[in-house]
Amino acid sequence: MKSVIKPLIATMIMGMAINAYAVQKDITVTANVDATLDMTTDTGGILPSTMEMNYKPGIGLESVSQMTKIFSNDAEKDVNINLAGSPQLMDTVGTNPNIPLTVKYGDLTLTQTQQTMTATTLFPNGDTANGSIIQPLKVSQTAQSPVASGNYSGVVSVVLTQATVTP
């Protein structure tokens, strides 16, 4: 009996000794929150920060598209959409002319002028938890034509704002 009790007591004492030393790790957690609107992929993921347009020799650049949803805190307010600037690709060396781009969201061709998407169309069931209807965000070469060799880059800035009044 003593041969069983002594190892048991020794194990308990060692277990207490191990638990006597504690480590505390402090982790800072941050979040960038826009409490009114967000645009995500159709699955709710973050939109890609880069989309590469492929080139077909003799034809021009192929369009790129991403299926998206809009999330809102208010299914009764319309959503305004526009571009922050003129979308274009610029030669990174600066020797070739800029390539104008056309941006569409669903059936809307986006410009710098605000356009309204009605809440009843975006959120037909009044449900904001699952986001809006799924629509493509499409970027294409405005005038399909061959492009000079080079490395091109540009930024397409889509601006969403929530209407301030309920329709």
Buried (B, 14 or more C-beta within 10 A) or exposed (E): EEEEEEEEEEEEEEEEEEEEEEEEEEEEEEEEEEEBBBBBBBEEEEEEEEEEBEBEEEEBBBBBEBEBBBBBEBBEBBBBBBBEEEBBBBBEEEEBEEBEBBBBBBEBEBEEEEEBBEBEBBBEEEEBEEBBBEBBBBBBBBEEEEBEEBEBEBEBEBBBBBBEEEE
